[in-house]
Amino acid sequence: MTRHGQVNWTELITADPQRAMDFYGKTLGWTFEGETMPDGQTYWIIFSDGQPVGGIIHLEASYAPADGDRWMTYIHVDNLAAAVAEAGQNGADIVRPPWTVPGVGTVCIVRQPGGAMVGWVTPVERPEPG
């Protein structure tokens, strides 16, 4: 389990998930396991040395495809409500207010003052593999 301030998860948002999986499988040895999301799309979980480290999702029109493929990093915060308030007081924009992802935790998307976006997550406890 990650701790406050550590990278908790990362996602690749891509127009061509299969192409990305082929690339990362060949170059980094990653493996992938698909899960069907409530909207019917497949969410690909990335495994490195058998450990889940991230995901791959299909780039949707709502994500402004002109921006191209991109990685989104999610950082663990112990108290999401407090972190969101602190972010706002320090010049960040809350791009997407907190929402709950079942089995994952509570998540929000923040745009830092320099313009980069990052996800913050207060994760639910997951059993350790093994």
Helices and strands as residue ranges (DSSP letters): E 7-14, H 17-28, E 31-36, E 42-48, E 51-58, G 61-63, G 65-67, E 70-76, H 80-89, E 93-101, E 105-111, E 117-123
